[in-house]
Amino acid sequence: MENHSIVWVGMDTDAKKNQISLYRGWDREPAAEWEAGMDGQGIKKLIERLHREKAEIRCVYEAGPCGYELYRKLKKVGDSLRCHRARR
């Protein structure tokens, strides 16, 4: 079943880097995996990469101390980007 109207972005963040996996729709395998820095330049590159997707983007990650700043920066990007924190 293909449904690429939503792009899911899973992230594992720490103070220095962000491990990213991108899934399109209900695909079981990631369409892309990469690492980005948590500095301003790394987050800018992440946002630029996500803007290339022609779908609603939903980011999912643990919003710990390192994730809150990332959340604020991603939230400024626009309505097509939604951030969800992982729950325990």
ROGU-435084 format. One record per residue (C-alpha): x, y negated, z negated; residue number from 0. Coordinates in steps of 0.25 Angstrom, whole numbers, plus 5000, padded with zeros to 4 digits. Each point is the difference from the previous one (the first is absolute). Example, Ala and Ser with C-alpha at 12.3 -4.5 7.8 and 13.67 -1.06 7.14 Angstrom:
<atoms>
{atom {5049, 5018, 4969}, 0}
{atom {5006, 4986, 5002}, 1}
</atoms>
This chain:
<atoms>
{atom {5000, 5000, 5000}, 0}
{atom {5006, 4987, 5004}, 1}
{atom {4996, 4987, 4994}, 2}
{atom {5011, 4989, 5001}, 3}
{atom {4991, 4988, 4995}, 4}
{atom {5007, 5001, 4987}, 5}
{atom {5015, 5000, 4998}, 6}
{atom {5004, 5005, 4986}, 7}
{atom {5014, 4996, 4995}, 8}
{atom {5005, 5007, 4988}, 9}
{atom {5012, 4993, 4993}, 10}
{atom {5009, 5004, 4988}, 11}
{atom {5006, 4987, 4995}, 12}
{atom {5012, 4997, 4991}, 13}
{atom {5008, 4988, 4997}, 14}
{atom {5009, 5001, 5012}, 15}
{atom {4992, 5008, 5011}, 16}
{atom {4987, 5004, 5005}, 17}
{atom {4998, 5014, 5006}, 18}
{atom {4989, 4999, 5010}, 19}
{atom {4991, 5011, 5007}, 20}
{atom {4990, 4996, 5011}, 21}
{atom {4988, 5008, 5003}, 22}
{atom {4990, 4998, 5011}, 23}
{atom {4985, 5004, 4997}, 24}
{atom {4999, 5014, 4995}, 25}
{atom {5013, 5005, 5005}, 26}
{atom {5007, 5010, 4991}, 27}
{atom {5014, 4996, 5004}, 28}
{atom {5006, 4985, 4999}, 29}
{atom {5001, 4993, 5013}, 30}
{atom {5012, 4992, 4994}, 31}
{atom {5009, 5001, 4988}, 32}
{atom {5010, 4989, 4996}, 33}
{atom {5007, 4992, 4989}, 34}
{atom {4999, 4985, 4998}, 35}
{atom {5007, 4991, 4990}, 36}
{atom {4992, 4994, 4989}, 37}
{atom {5006, 4986, 5003}, 38}
{atom {4993, 4990, 5008}, 39}
{atom {5006, 5004, 5013}, 40}
{atom {4997, 5015, 4998}, 41}
{atom {4985, 4996, 4996}, 42}
{atom {4999, 4991, 5012}, 43}
{atom {5005, 5012, 5009}, 44}
{atom {4990, 5009, 4994}, 45}
{atom {4988, 4990, 5002}, 46}
{atom {5005, 4998, 5015}, 47}
{atom {5000, 5015, 5002}, 48}
{atom {4986, 5001, 4994}, 49}
{atom {4995, 4989, 5009}, 50}
{atom {5003, 5008, 5012}, 51}
{atom {4989, 5010, 4996}, 52}
{atom {4987, 4997, 5007}, 53}
{atom {4992, 5005, 4989}, 54}
{atom {4995, 4997, 4985}, 55}
{atom {5012, 5003, 4991}, 56}
{atom {4999, 5005, 4986}, 57}
{atom {5012, 5001, 4992}, 58}
{atom {5001, 5009, 4988}, 59}
{atom {5011, 5000, 4990}, 60}
{atom {5002, 5000, 4985}, 61}
{atom {4999, 4986, 4995}, 62}
{atom {5011, 5000, 4989}, 63}
{atom {5009, 4989, 4997}, 64}
{atom {5006, 5000, 5014}, 65}
{atom {4987, 5002, 5007}, 66}
{atom {4993, 4987, 4995}, 67}
{atom {5009, 4990, 5008}, 68}
{atom {4998, 5009, 5013}, 69}
{atom {4985, 5000, 4997}, 70}
{atom {4999, 4985, 5000}, 71}
{atom {5009, 4998, 5012}, 72}
{atom {4991, 5011, 5008}, 73}
{atom {4987, 4994, 4995}, 74}
{atom {5004, 4986, 5006}, 75}
{atom {5001, 5007, 5014}, 76}
{atom {4985, 5001, 5003}, 77}
{atom {4987, 5007, 4999}, 78}
{atom {5004, 5012, 5009}, 79}
{atom {5010, 5004, 4990}, 80}
{atom {4995, 5006, 4987}, 81}
{atom {5008, 5005, 4988}, 82}
{atom {4996, 5011, 4990}, 83}
{atom {5008, 5003, 4988}, 84}
{atom {5002, 5015, 4997}, 85}
{atom {4992, 5005, 4987}, 86}
{atom {5005, 5010, 4990}, 87}
</atoms>
